[in-house]
Amino acid sequence: MGLSPEQADDNSVIRGKVEDRYMSAADQVDLIAKEKFDGDDLPPLQIESEFGKAVVAQVSQTVVGQSEVVERVLIALLTGGHLLLEGVPGIAKTLLVQSVGKAINLQFKRVQFTIDLLPSDILGAEVLDQSKGEFRIHKGPIFTNLLLADEINRASPKVQSALLEAMQERKVSLGEETHALPAPFLVIATQNPVEQAGTFELPEAQLDRFMMCHRLRYPTELEEAEVVRRTLKLKLLRQGDGAVPQSMFDAIDGRQSLEIADLSDAMDAVQRVHVSEVFIQDCVKLVNATRHHRHLVLGCSPRAILSLVQASRARAYLYGRDYVVPEDLFCLAEDVILHRVRLNYEAIADGITGRQLLDDLVGSIF
């Protein structure tokens, strides 16, 4: 669906602004000062890259709405960054991740994190082969392209820490050997932000390894109605004389429209997206501001700067640009920054939200 004439006019105005901004670095402060940080007010954009279109087309056959989440998953895939999805149960987090994996023919594995899970259940272990009298390596589910860590905050800190080496170095140490993980390798984790009984908050070292943390919202009434219509069209799965109703997982299209080679080509295109010096300085200033803000007890690490830049390049590619614009930074700042910072007690007592904090940060810098 294309843009309306009004949206197209608004879009051209914004494009004109950002072109002026990046053509003249001397005018950057004045221009940004006039821009209000509110991603919800930006005109809707349509994905332009062929790779992105193909993935969205296949995922939309199963998942209704959640277009923003699909965009974030695509950004994570294109940059090799890990993604944390935070949302209440029943809003298609797991379904969406499986649909994306099927669309690109990625090797997909899911681990349900529980309190009794052990690191070896994820990484693997050395196993004694009694017939040969020697140890052999049994590789765990982490040896895959796309790992879904479902409800990651239900596992103990020991298990959560087992992912640190894999997420940072893309290697796993088993016994005296170190094994490289498949390429590509991506962790998408989910957690329920409401139910806290029997959960363990992710430590800062773990959170910092996630490029983005996206907070899912409920679908609209129109989207929920479409979910019901699609569910009513599902049939029965017969097993001998018995039968069970199909679920939306059974409706995932198993035909792959893309291969890993297509993903690799798209990742290569992302690496060619131009990032100006002005944009780099914007990201550095924003991240540095989190380390000195009066409401924060913990600011962002340098990983946040890298994540902002890389995610912005991927977003620019998805929307058919070979250069980044401030709009990319504004749209992604919430997902890249807020899970890396910690409010102090005074801010929590005053009821300050993460979005209010981000508005304050952007306003103070730009």
C-alpha positions in Angstrom: 0.0 0.0 0.0 1.5 3.3 -1.0 1.5 6.6 0.8 -1.4 9.0 0.6 -0.7 12.5 -1.1 -0.7 14.1 2.4 1.8 11.5 3.7 3.9 11.8 0.7 4.1 15.6 1.2 5.0 15.2 4.8 7.6 12.6 3.9 9.2 14.9 1.3 9.4 17.7 3.9 11.3 15.4 6.3 13.5 14.1 3.5 14.3 17.7 2.6 15.2 18.5 6.3 17.5 15.6 6.7 19.2 16.3 3.3 19.9 19.8 4.4 21.1 18.6 7.8 23.7 16.2 6.3 24.7 18.5 3.5 25.6 21.2 6.0 27.1 20.1 9.2 27.2 23.6 10.5 23.4 23.7 10.6 22.9 20.5 12.5 22.2 21.9 15.9 19.5 24.4 14.7 17.8 21.8 12.6 17.6 19.1 15.3 16.4 21.7 17.8 13.3 22.2 15.6 12.6 18.4 15.4 10.4 16.9 18.1 11.5 13.5 19.3 8.4 11.4 18.8 8.6 8.4 16.6 4.8 8.0 16.6 4.4 11.2 14.7 6.7 10.2 11.8 4.9 9.3 8.6 4.6 5.6 7.9 7.2 4.2 5.6 7.0 1.2 3.4 9.8 -1.3 3.2 11.5 -0.9 -0.2 14.2 -3.6 -0.3 13.4 -6.8 -2.2 14.7 -8.9 0.7 12.6 -7.1 3.2 9.5 -7.3 1.0 9.8 -11.0 0.6 10.1 -11.7 4.3 7.2 -9.4 5.2 5.0 -11.0 2.5 5.5 -14.5 3.9 5.3 -13.6 7.6 2.1 -11.6 7.0 0.4 -14.8 5.8 0.7 -16.1 9.4 1.1 -13.1 11.7 -1.4 -10.2 11.7 0.0 -6.8 12.3 3.1 -6.4 14.4 4.9 -4.7 11.5 7.2 -2.8 13.8 8.3 -6.1 15.4 9.0 -7.6 12.0 11.1 -4.6 11.2 13.2 -5.1 14.3 13.7 -8.8 13.6 14.8 -8.0 10.1 17.3 -5.4 11.5 18.6 -7.9 13.9 19.1 -10.5 11.1 20.8 -8.0 8.8 23.3 -6.8 11.4 23.9 -10.1 13.4 22.6 -8.4 16.5 20.6 -10.1 19.2 17.0 -9.1 20.0 15.0 -9.2 23.2 11.2 -9.2 22.8 9.3 -8.1 25.8 5.5 -8.5 26.0 2.6 -10.1 27.7 1.6 -13.7 26.7 -0.5 -14.3 23.6 0.7 -11.6 21.2 2.5 -13.9 18.7 6.1 -13.4 19.8 7.1 -17.0 19.3 4.9 -17.4 16.2 6.5 -14.4 14.6 10.1 -15.6 15.2 9.3 -19.0 13.8 7.6 -17.5 10.7 10.7 -15.4 9.9 13.0 -18.4 10.3 10.8 -20.4 7.9 10.8 -17.5 5.4 14.6 -17.5 5.1 15.2 -21.2 5.5 17.2 -20.7 8.6 17.9 -23.6 10.9 15.7 -22.8 13.9 15.7 -24.1 17.4 13.7 -23.2 20.5 14.6 -23.6 24.1 12.0 -23.1 26.8 13.9 -21.6 29.7 12.8 -22.9 33.1 14.2 -22.8 36.7 15.7 -26.4 36.4 17.4 -25.8 33.0 21.2 -26.4 33.0 23.9 -24.8 30.9 24.6 -28.1 29.2 20.9 -28.3 28.1 21.7 -25.3 25.8 25.4 -25.6 25.0 25.9 -29.3 25.0 28.5 -31.4 26.9 31.2 -34.0 26.7 29.6 -37.5 26.7 31.4 -40.8 27.4 31.2 -43.1 24.4 31.4 -46.5 26.3 31.9 -48.5 23.1 35.1 -46.6 22.3 36.1 -45.7 25.8 36.5 -42.0 25.0 34.6 -38.7 25.3 32.8 -37.2 22.4 31.1 -33.8 22.0 27.3 -33.6 22.1 26.3 -30.2 20.7 23.3 -28.5 22.2 20.5 -26.5 20.5 22.6 -23.3 20.5 24.4 -24.7 17.4 21.8 -23.2 15.0 21.2 -20.1 12.9 18.2 -18.7 14.9 17.9 -19.6 18.6 14.6 -18.6 20.3 15.2 -18.3 24.1 11.6 -18.4 25.2 11.0 -16.7 28.6 14.7 -16.2 29.2 14.1 -14.6 32.6 12.7 -17.9 34.0 16.1 -19.5 34.0 18.7 -19.1 36.8 21.5 -16.6 36.4 24.0 -19.5 35.8 22.0 -20.5 32.7 21.6 -17.0 31.5 25.3 -16.5 31.8 25.9 -19.5 29.6 24.9 -17.5 26.6 27.4 -14.7 27.1 30.3 -16.2 25.2 28.0 -17.3 22.3 26.3 -13.9 22.0 29.5 -11.9 22.0 32.1 -14.1 20.4 29.8 -16.6 18.5 31.8 -19.5 20.0 31.1 -22.1 22.6 33.6 -23.8 24.9 33.0 -27.4 25.6 35.6 -29.2 27.7 39.0 -28.2 26.3 37.7 -27.3 22.8 36.2 -24.2 21.4 33.6 -24.6 18.7 32.4 -21.9 16.3 28.7 -21.4 15.9 27.0 -21.5 12.5 26.8 -18.4 10.3 24.5 -16.6 10.6 23.8 -16.9 14.4 21.2 -14.9 16.2 19.5 -15.1 19.6 16.0 -13.8 19.9 14.8 -14.0 23.5 11.4 -13.3 24.9 10.3 -12.4 28.4 7.1 -11.5 30.2 7.3 -8.1 31.9 4.2 -8.6 34.0 4.6 -11.9 35.9 7.6 -11.7 38.1 7.0 -14.8 40.4 9.7 -17.4 39.7 11.7 -15.2 37.4 15.3 -13.7 37.5 16.0 -10.3 36.2 18.6 -10.3 33.4 21.9 -8.9 34.6 23.3 -5.8 33.0 26.1 -7.8 31.2 23.4 -9.9 29.6 21.2 -7.0 28.6 24.1 -5.1 27.1 24.7 -8.0 24.6 21.2 -7.5 23.1 21.4 -5.0 20.3 17.7 -4.0 20.9 14.9 -4.7 23.3 11.5 -4.2 21.7 8.4 -3.8 23.8 5.4 -5.3 22.0 1.9 -3.8 22.3 -1.5 -5.3 22.0 -2.9 -5.5 18.4 -5.6 -3.1 17.3 -9.3 -4.1 17.2 -9.1 -4.5 13.5 -6.1 -6.8 13.7 -7.6 -8.9 16.5 -10.7 -9.3 14.4 -8.6 -10.6 11.5 -6.8 -13.0 13.9 -10.2 -14.5 14.8 -11.2 -14.8 11.1 -8.0 -16.6 10.3 -8.4 -18.9 13.2 -11.9 -19.8 12.2 -10.5 -21.0 8.8 -8.1 -23.5 10.4 -9.0 -27.2 10.0 -8.4 -30.4 12.0 -5.1 -32.3 12.0 -6.1 -36.0 11.8 -3.8 -38.6 13.5 -5.2 -42.1 12.8 -8.7 -42.1 14.2 -8.1 -39.0 16.4 -7.9 -35.4 15.5 -6.7 -32.1 17.0 -7.6 -28.5 15.9 -4.9 -26.7 14.0 -3.1 -23.9 15.6 -1.5 -20.8 13.9 1.9 -22.7 14.1 0.5 -25.3 11.8 -0.5 -22.6 9.4 3.1 -21.3 8.9 4.0 -21.6 5.3 6.9 -24.1 5.1 7.9 -23.0 1.6 11.0 -20.9 1.8 11.0 -17.8 -0.5 14.6 -17.0 0.5 17.8 -18.8 1.3 20.7 -18.0 3.6 22.7 -16.7 0.6 20.0 -14.0 0.0 20.4 -13.0 3.6 24.2 -12.8 3.2 23.7 -10.6 0.1 21.4 -8.3 2.0 23.9 -8.1 4.9 26.6 -7.1 2.4 24.3 -4.3 1.1 23.8 -3.0 4.6 27.6 -2.7 5.0 27.6 -0.3 2.0 25.1 2.1 3.6 26.8 5.5 4.2 27.1 6.8 7.7 28.1 10.5 7.9 30.4 11.9 10.6 27.6 14.1 11.8 25.4 11.0 12.4 28.3 9.3 14.3 28.6 12.4 16.6 24.9 12.4 17.2 25.0 8.8 18.4 28.1 9.5 20.6 26.5 12.5 22.2 23.2 10.7 22.9 24.9 7.7 24.5 27.3 9.9 26.5 24.4 11.9 27.9 23.0 8.7 29.6 26.2 8.5 31.7 25.7 11.9 33.3 21.9 12.2 33.6 20.6 13.1 37.0 17.9 10.4 36.9 20.2 7.5 35.9 22.4 5.4 38.1 23.7 3.4 35.1 24.4 4.7 31.6 25.0 3.0 28.3 28.2 1.3 27.3 30.0 1.9 23.9 28.0 -1.1 22.6 25.0 1.2 22.5 26.8 3.5 20.0 27.7 0.6 17.8 24.2 -0.8 18.0 22.6 2.6 17.1 24.8 3.0 14.0 24.5 -0.6 12.8 20.7 -0.8 13.4 20.3 2.6 11.6 22.2 1.2 8.6 19.9 -1.8 8.4 16.8 0.3 8.7 18.0 2.6 5.9 18.6 -0.4 3.7 15.1 -1.8 4.4 13.6 1.5 3.3 15.6 1.8 0.1 18.2 4.3 1.2 22.0 4.1 0.9 22.5 6.6 3.7 21.2 7.0 7.3 19.1 9.9 8.4 18.1 11.3 11.9 14.8 9.6 11.6 16.6 6.2 11.9 18.2 7.2 15.1 15.0 8.6 16.6 13.0 5.5 15.7 15.5 3.1 17.1 16.8 5.0 20.2 14.1 3.6 22.5 14.9 0.0 21.6 18.7 0.4 21.7 19.0 2.6 24.8 16.3 2.0 27.4 17.2 -1.6 28.4 20.8 -0.5 29.0 20.1 2.2 31.5 18.9 2.1 35.1 16.7 4.8 36.8 17.7 5.9 40.3 15.3 5.7 43.2 14.3 9.4 43.0 13.2 9.0 39.4 11.2 5.8 40.1 9.5 7.6 43.1 8.6 10.5 40.9 7.0 8.1 38.3 9.4 9.0 35.5 9.0 6.6 32.5 11.7 5.4 30.1 10.1 7.4 27.3 10.1 10.6 29.3 13.7 10.0 30.1 14.5 9.5 26.4 12.7 12.7 25.4 14.7 14.6 28.0 18.0 13.1 26.8 17.3 13.9 23.1 16.0 17.4 24.0 19.2 18.1 26.0 21.5 17.0 23.2 19.7 18.2 20.1 
